[in-house]
């Protein structure tokens, strides 16, 4: 272990998944360590043998890696340090700072002030006499949480403990143990809890709370990092998007962490993710979509890369997740994914089937007469508007039937861009085939 004046740790328990609150705590610790040139350490607190599992440990590590967080030094597994915890507890007993009681070892709380200057909340103080003596080793000689974390933080030379505010009540007990061991306590920074939009502590009732869930929902790691960073912290200006990792590191400071609970807003996360979808280079964004498209039965390799990129580019500005974007790209690449169950589209067609078919017939005839090199967005828009004028109808009376014929939906990107992305031959075939539809579900 190398000596470093700035050492922080993230210490999840492998009894469940990496949840959003824990992910934010990990991110803040990581940003702080990288900002001050310190070390970010990882400790797996696996002392609950019945509930801990290797599978949960893997999910936690995968979640941190997905977020782009790496750690320094080898991972510490708390369960492997049992003998060390027992040794330190027995030493306190020998020194009269702990005692045996009904087979367990209890810590003798000192009658003194236990205070610290919290990096987020400022001065916090407790009186030792107000806290009862408490168990540090159970009767089976296993350590309790408040004792084992102090033993580990001492040996790992942790200089700052940054964690959720639900640990504030644990801190005086831990400070007392540091003093009893003759060790300086680290600094403490307690982070406000995350709440749902109903004002209550974030939980499963608010939807997905595990980081892996958001990955599966099509959220990009960069967007999730950006979103988590701004949950209770701000960079000091109005910027809220497209932070590179090094920019977050430079901007981060504990002083700018707010003291009030932050609200986890899924709508805001999806909006932010949509912004990232629009910002991502086409090749890398397309690569992210490949597994989603494959699950929909669409083999990207079967299409010209130019067409795939055109479809992605045309619709990504209206998508919020990679799942949603993949579904829309599938519709534009493979006609098997044309919707016939969109209520608004069904209503539009069923209201005037003859008008729908007449619009498609005229659009097909007009567009089929265009030379292949005219099939580009600018020219297509002018041609469709000219067609509407010639028919004596508004542009929407031409555009909407085409949109429904090509995608099956009543909402899409501008129709000229849609036609350009889908391509000439495929678009004409869809316009011809849709003339047989009467608006009923198929």
C-alpha positions as CSV (number, residue, x, y, z in Angstrom):
1,X,0.0,0.0,0.0
2,X,1.4,3.4,-1.0
3,X,1.1,6.4,1.2
4,X,-1.1,9.2,-0.2
5,X,-2.3,12.3,1.6
6,X,-5.7,11.9,-0.1
7,X,-7.4,8.5,0.1
8,X,-11.1,7.9,-0.3
9,X,-13.1,4.7,-0.6
10,X,-16.4,3.4,-1.9
11,X,-17.7,0.5,0.2
12,X,-20.8,-1.2,-1.2
13,X,-22.3,-4.3,0.4
14,X,-22.8,-7.2,-2.1
15,X,-26.3,-8.0,-0.8
16,X,-27.9,-6.2,-3.7
17,X,-27.2,-4.3,-6.8
18,X,-25.4,-1.0,-7.3
19,X,-28.2,1.5,-6.7
20,X,-28.4,5.1,-8.0
21,X,-27.6,6.6,-4.6
22,X,-24.5,4.4,-4.3
23,X,-23.5,5.1,-7.8
24,X,-23.6,8.9,-7.1
25,X,-21.5,8.4,-3.9
26,X,-19.0,6.4,-5.9
27,X,-18.8,9.0,-8.6
28,X,-18.3,11.9,-6.1
29,X,-15.5,9.9,-4.3
30,X,-13.9,9.2,-7.7
31,X,-14.1,12.8,-8.9
32,X,-12.6,14.0,-5.6
33,X,-9.7,11.5,-5.7
34,X,-8.9,12.4,-9.3
35,X,-9.2,16.2,-8.6
36,X,-6.7,16.1,-5.7
37,X,-4.4,13.5,-7.2
38,X,-5.5,11.0,-4.5
39,X,-6.5,7.3,-4.5
40,X,-9.9,5.9,-5.0
41,X,-10.2,2.6,-3.2
42,X,-12.9,-0.1,-3.4
43,X,-14.0,-2.2,-0.4
44,X,-16.6,-4.9,-0.7
45,X,-18.3,-5.2,2.7
46,X,-19.3,-8.8,2.5
47,X,-19.6,-9.7,6.1
48,X,-23.3,-10.6,5.8
49,X,-22.5,-14.1,4.6
50,X,-26.1,-15.2,4.1
51,X,-27.1,-12.3,1.8
52,X,-23.7,-11.5,0.1
53,X,-23.0,-13.2,-3.2
54,X,-20.3,-13.2,-5.9
55,X,-23.1,-12.4,-8.4
56,X,-23.9,-9.2,-6.6
57,X,-20.2,-8.3,-6.4
58,X,-19.9,-8.8,-10.1
59,X,-22.9,-6.6,-10.8
60,X,-21.5,-3.8,-8.6
61,X,-18.1,-4.0,-10.4
62,X,-19.8,-4.1,-13.8
63,X,-21.9,-1.0,-12.8
64,X,-18.8,1.0,-11.8
65,X,-17.0,0.0,-14.9
66,X,-20.0,0.9,-17.1
67,X,-20.0,4.4,-15.5
68,X,-16.3,4.7,-16.3
69,X,-15.0,4.6,-12.7
70,X,-11.7,2.7,-12.1
71,X,-10.1,2.1,-8.7
72,X,-6.6,2.2,-7.4
73,X,-5.0,-0.8,-5.6
74,X,-6.5,-4.2,-5.1
75,X,-10.1,-4.5,-3.9
76,X,-10.4,-5.1,-0.2
77,X,-12.9,-7.8,0.8
78,X,-14.1,-7.1,4.4
79,X,-15.0,-10.7,5.1
80,X,-11.4,-11.7,4.6
81,X,-10.3,-9.4,7.5
82,X,-12.2,-11.2,10.3
83,X,-9.0,-12.1,12.2
84,X,-7.9,-8.4,12.1
85,X,-11.2,-7.2,13.4
86,X,-11.1,-9.7,16.2
87,X,-7.5,-8.8,17.1
88,X,-8.3,-5.1,17.4
89,X,-11.5,-5.8,19.5
90,X,-9.5,-8.0,21.8
91,X,-6.9,-5.2,22.2
92,X,-9.6,-2.8,23.2
93,X,-10.8,-5.3,25.8
94,X,-7.2,-5.6,27.2
95,X,-7.0,-1.9,27.4
96,X,-10.3,-1.5,29.3
97,X,-11.9,0.3,26.4
98,X,-14.3,-2.5,25.7
99,X,-15.6,-5.4,27.8
100,X,-17.3,-8.8,27.6
101,X,-21.0,-8.9,28.1
102,X,-23.2,-12.0,27.6
103,X,-20.6,-13.5,25.2
104,X,-20.3,-10.4,23.1
105,X,-17.7,-7.6,23.2
106,X,-19.2,-4.1,23.9
107,X,-17.5,-0.8,23.3
108,X,-17.3,1.5,26.3
109,X,-18.6,4.9,25.1
110,X,-16.6,7.8,26.5
111,X,-18.3,10.7,28.4
112,X,-17.0,13.4,26.1
113,X,-18.0,15.4,23.1
114,X,-17.8,13.6,19.7
115,X,-17.7,16.3,17.1
116,X,-16.5,16.9,13.6
117,X,-16.6,19.6,10.9
118,X,-18.5,17.9,8.1
119,X,-17.3,19.0,4.7
120,X,-21.0,19.3,3.5
121,X,-23.0,20.2,6.7
122,X,-20.4,22.0,8.8
123,X,-20.1,21.5,12.5
124,X,-21.9,18.4,13.9
125,X,-21.7,17.4,17.6
126,X,-22.9,14.5,19.8
127,X,-22.3,13.7,23.4
128,X,-20.8,10.3,24.2
129,X,-22.9,10.0,27.4
130,X,-26.0,10.0,25.2
131,X,-25.0,6.9,23.3
132,X,-25.2,3.5,25.0
133,X,-22.3,1.1,25.0
134,X,-22.7,-1.0,21.9
135,X,-21.6,-4.4,20.5
136,X,-18.4,-4.5,18.4
137,X,-18.0,-8.3,18.3
138,X,-21.1,-10.5,18.5
139,X,-21.2,-13.6,20.5
140,X,-20.0,-15.6,17.5
141,X,-17.0,-13.2,17.2
142,X,-18.1,-11.5,14.0
143,X,-17.8,-7.7,14.0
144,X,-20.6,-5.2,13.7
145,X,-20.6,-2.6,11.0
146,X,-19.5,0.5,13.0
147,X,-16.5,-1.3,14.3
148,X,-15.4,-3.2,11.2
149,X,-15.5,0.0,9.0
150,X,-13.2,1.8,11.4
151,X,-10.7,-1.1,11.5
152,X,-10.7,-1.1,7.7
153,X,-10.5,2.6,7.2
154,X,-7.5,2.8,9.6
155,X,-5.7,0.0,7.8
156,X,-6.5,1.4,4.3
157,X,-5.3,4.9,5.5
158,X,-8.6,6.5,4.5
159,X,-8.3,10.3,4.9
160,X,-11.9,11.3,3.9
161,X,-15.1,9.3,4.2
162,X,-17.7,10.5,1.8
163,X,-21.0,8.8,2.2
164,X,-24.8,9.2,2.5
165,X,-26.3,11.4,5.2
166,X,-28.0,8.3,6.7
167,X,-24.6,7.5,8.2
168,X,-24.5,10.7,10.3
169,X,-25.7,8.9,13.4
170,X,-23.0,6.3,12.9
171,X,-20.2,8.8,12.9
172,X,-19.9,9.6,16.6
173,X,-19.6,5.9,17.4
174,X,-16.9,5.6,14.8
175,X,-15.0,8.7,16.0
176,X,-15.0,7.2,19.5
177,X,-13.4,4.0,18.2
178,X,-10.8,6.0,16.3
179,X,-9.9,7.7,19.6
180,X,-9.8,4.5,21.5
181,X,-7.4,3.0,19.0
182,X,-5.2,6.1,19.2
183,X,-5.8,6.9,15.5
184,X,-6.8,10.2,13.9
185,X,-10.3,10.2,12.5
186,X,-10.6,10.9,8.8
187,X,-12.6,13.9,7.5
188,X,-16.3,13.3,6.8
189,X,-18.6,14.5,4.1
190,X,-22.2,13.3,4.3
191,X,-24.2,13.5,1.1
192,X,-27.9,14.4,1.1
193,X,-30.2,11.5,0.2
194,X,-31.9,11.2,-3.2
195,X,-35.7,11.6,-3.3
196,X,-38.3,10.7,-5.9
197,X,-40.5,13.3,-7.3
198,X,-43.1,12.6,-4.6
199,X,-40.5,13.9,-2.0
200,X,-39.9,10.5,-0.5
201,X,-36.6,8.6,-0.3
202,X,-35.7,7.0,-3.6
203,X,-36.7,3.4,-3.6
204,X,-38.0,0.7,-6.0
205,X,-41.5,2.2,-6.0
206,X,-40.0,5.1,-8.1
207,X,-39.0,2.7,-10.8
208,X,-35.6,1.3,-11.7
209,X,-33.0,2.2,-9.1
210,X,-30.1,-0.1,-9.9
211,X,-27.5,1.2,-12.4
212,X,-27.8,-1.9,-14.5
213,X,-31.5,-1.2,-15.0
214,X,-30.7,2.1,-16.7
215,X,-28.1,0.4,-18.9
216,X,-30.8,-2.1,-20.0
217,X,-33.2,0.8,-20.6
218,X,-30.9,2.3,-23.1
219,X,-29.2,5.1,-21.1
220,X,-25.7,6.0,-22.2
221,X,-23.0,5.9,-19.5
222,X,-21.9,9.4,-20.3
223,X,-25.4,10.7,-19.8
224,X,-25.8,8.8,-16.6
225,X,-22.5,10.2,-15.2
226,X,-23.5,13.7,-16.2
227,X,-27.0,13.2,-14.6
228,X,-25.6,11.7,-11.4
229,X,-23.0,14.4,-11.0
230,X,-25.6,17.1,-11.1
231,X,-27.8,15.4,-8.5
232,X,-26.9,17.7,-5.6
233,X,-23.8,19.4,-7.1
234,X,-23.3,22.1,-9.7
235,X,-20.2,23.3,-11.5
236,X,-20.8,26.9,-10.6
237,X,-22.3,28.0,-13.9
238,X,-25.3,27.2,-16.0
239,X,-23.8,24.4,-18.0
240,X,-25.5,21.0,-17.6
241,X,-24.6,18.9,-20.6
242,X,-21.7,17.2,-22.4
243,X,-19.1,17.1,-19.6
244,X,-16.1,15.0,-20.5
245,X,-14.7,13.1,-17.5
246,X,-11.7,15.4,-17.3
247,X,-14.0,18.4,-17.2
248,X,-16.1,16.9,-14.4
249,X,-12.8,16.3,-12.5
250,X,-11.6,19.9,-12.9
251,X,-15.0,21.3,-12.0
252,X,-15.8,19.1,-9.0
253,X,-15.5,20.5,-5.4
254,X,-17.1,19.3,-2.2
255,X,-17.9,22.9,-1.4
256,X,-20.5,23.0,-4.2
257,X,-22.4,20.0,-2.9
258,X,-25.8,21.1,-1.8
259,X,-27.2,20.5,1.7
260,X,-30.7,19.6,0.6
261,X,-32.0,16.4,-0.9
262,X,-31.8,16.1,-4.7
263,X,-34.8,14.8,-6.7
264,X,-34.2,12.0,-9.1
265,X,-36.3,12.9,-12.2
266,X,-36.5,10.1,-14.8
267,X,-37.9,12.5,-17.3
268,X,-34.9,14.7,-16.9
269,X,-32.5,11.8,-17.3
270,X,-34.2,10.6,-20.5
271,X,-34.1,14.2,-21.9
272,X,-30.4,14.4,-21.0
273,X,-29.8,11.0,-22.6
274,X,-31.6,12.2,-25.8
275,X,-29.2,15.1,-25.9
276,X,-26.3,12.7,-25.7
277,X,-27.8,10.5,-28.5
278,X,-27.8,13.6,-30.7
279,X,-24.2,14.4,-29.7
280,X,-22.6,11.0,-30.2
281,X,-20.7,10.4,-33.4
282,X,-22.8,8.3,-35.9
283,X,-20.4,5.3,-36.1
284,X,-20.1,4.8,-32.3
285,X,-23.9,5.4,-31.8
286,X,-24.7,2.9,-34.5
287,X,-22.4,0.4,-32.9
288,X,-24.3,0.8,-29.6
289,X,-27.5,0.0,-31.5
290,X,-26.3,-3.2,-33.1
291,X,-27.2,-5.6,-30.2
292,X,-30.6,-3.9,-29.8
293,X,-31.3,-4.2,-33.5
294,X,-30.2,-7.8,-33.5
295,X,-32.7,-8.6,-30.7
296,X,-35.4,-7.2,-33.1
297,X,-34.2,-9.5,-35.9
298,X,-32.5,-6.8,-37.8
299,X,-29.0,-7.6,-39.1
300,X,-27.2,-4.2,-39.6
301,X,-24.5,-5.9,-41.7
302,X,-27.1,-6.7,-44.3
303,X,-27.6,-3.0,-45.2
304,X,-25.3,-0.4,-46.7
305,X,-23.6,1.5,-43.9
306,X,-24.6,4.8,-45.5
307,X,-28.3,3.8,-45.3
308,X,-28.0,2.7,-41.7
309,X,-26.2,5.9,-40.7
310,X,-28.9,7.9,-42.5
311,X,-31.7,6.2,-40.6
312,X,-29.9,6.7,-37.3
313,X,-29.2,10.4,-38.1
314,X,-32.8,11.1,-39.2
315,X,-34.5,10.0,-36.0
316,X,-32.0,10.2,-33.2
317,X,-33.1,13.8,-32.4
318,X,-36.5,12.4,-31.5
319,X,-35.4,9.5,-29.4
320,X,-34.6,9.4,-25.7
321,X,-32.9,6.0,-25.2
322,X,-31.0,3.6,-27.4
323,X,-33.9,1.1,-27.0
324,X,-36.3,3.6,-28.5
325,X,-33.8,4.7,-31.2
326,X,-33.2,1.1,-32.2
327,X,-36.9,0.4,-32.5
328,X,-37.3,3.4,-34.8
329,X,-34.3,2.5,-36.9
330,X,-35.6,-1.0,-37.3
331,X,-38.8,0.5,-38.7
332,X,-36.8,2.5,-41.3
333,X,-34.6,-0.4,-42.3
334,X,-37.0,-3.4,-42.2
335,X,-40.6,-3.1,-43.3
336,X,-41.6,-5.9,-41.0
337,X,-41.3,-3.3,-38.2
338,X,-43.8,-0.9,-39.8
339,X,-46.5,-0.3,-37.1
340,X,-50.1,-1.1,-37.8
341,X,-51.3,-0.6,-34.2
342,X,-50.6,3.1,-33.7
343,X,-53.9,4.6,-32.6
344,X,-53.4,8.0,-34.1
345,X,-52.4,6.5,-37.5
346,X,-55.3,4.1,-37.4
347,X,-57.7,6.9,-36.7
348,X,-56.3,9.1,-39.5
349,X,-56.6,6.4,-42.1
350,X,-59.9,5.0,-41.0
351,X,-61.5,8.5,-41.1
352,X,-60.9,8.8,-44.8
353,X,-59.6,5.6,-46.4
354,X,-60.3,6.8,-50.0
355,X,-58.4,10.1,-49.3
356,X,-55.5,8.2,-47.8
357,X,-55.2,5.9,-50.8
358,X,-55.5,8.8,-53.3
359,X,-52.8,10.8,-51.5
360,X,-50.5,7.8,-51.6
361,X,-51.2,7.1,-55.3
362,X,-50.4,10.7,-56.3
363,X,-47.3,10.8,-54.1
364,X,-46.1,7.5,-55.5
365,X,-46.6,8.6,-59.1
366,X,-44.9,12.0,-58.5
367,X,-41.9,10.6,-56.6
368,X,-41.4,7.7,-58.9
369,X,-41.0,10.2,-61.8
370,X,-38.1,11.9,-60.1
371,X,-34.6,10.9,-61.2
372,X,-32.6,8.9,-58.7
373,X,-30.2,11.8,-58.0
374,X,-33.1,14.0,-56.9
375,X,-33.8,11.7,-53.9
376,X,-32.3,14.0,-51.3
377,X,-34.1,15.8,-48.4
378,X,-34.0,19.3,-49.9
379,X,-35.4,18.4,-53.3
380,X,-38.0,16.0,-51.8
381,X,-39.4,18.7,-49.6
382,X,-39.9,21.1,-52.5
383,X,-41.4,18.3,-54.7
384,X,-43.9,17.3,-52.0
385,X,-45.0,20.9,-51.4
386,X,-45.4,21.4,-55.2
387,X,-47.5,18.2,-55.2
388,X,-49.7,19.6,-52.4
389,X,-50.2,22.8,-54.3
390,X,-51.1,21.0,-57.5
391,X,-53.7,19.0,-55.7
392,X,-55.1,22.1,-54.0
393,X,-54.5,20.8,-50.4
394,X,-52.3,21.7,-47.5
395,X,-48.8,20.2,-47.2
396,X,-50.0,18.0,-44.3
397,X,-52.6,16.3,-46.5
398,X,-49.7,14.9,-48.5
399,X,-47.0,14.5,-45.8
400,X,-49.1,12.6,-43.2
401,X,-50.2,9.8,-45.4
402,X,-46.6,9.3,-46.6
403,X,-45.4,9.3,-43.0
404,X,-48.0,6.6,-42.0
405,X,-47.2,4.5,-45.1
406,X,-43.5,4.5,-44.4
407,X,-43.5,4.0,-40.6
408,X,-47.0,3.2,-39.5
409,X,-46.8,6.0,-37.0
410,X,-48.5,9.4,-37.0
411,X,-45.3,11.1,-35.7
412,X,-41.8,11.1,-37.1
413,X,-39.0,13.3,-38.3
414,X,-39.9,15.6,-41.3
415,X,-41.2,13.5,-44.1
416,X,-38.6,14.6,-46.6
417,X,-35.8,13.5,-44.2
418,X,-37.7,10.2,-43.6
419,X,-37.9,9.5,-47.3
420,X,-34.2,10.4,-47.8
421,X,-33.1,8.1,-45.0
422,X,-35.3,5.1,-46.0
423,X,-34.2,5.4,-49.6
424,X,-35.9,5.6,-53.0
425,X,-36.7,2.0,-53.9
426,X,-37.8,1.0,-50.4
427,X,-39.9,4.2,-49.9
428,X,-41.7,3.7,-53.2
429,X,-42.4,0.0,-52.4
430,X,-43.9,1.0,-49.0
431,X,-46.0,3.7,-50.6
432,X,-47.4,1.2,-53.0
433,X,-48.0,-1.5,-50.4
434,X,-49.7,0.9,-47.9
435,X,-52.5,1.7,-50.4
436,X,-54.2,-1.6,-49.4
437,X,-54.4,-0.6,-45.7
438,X,-57.8,0.6,-44.4
439,X,-56.6,1.6,-40.9
440,X,-57.5,-1.6,-39.0
441,X,-54.9,-3.3,-36.8
442,X,-53.0,-6.0,-38.5
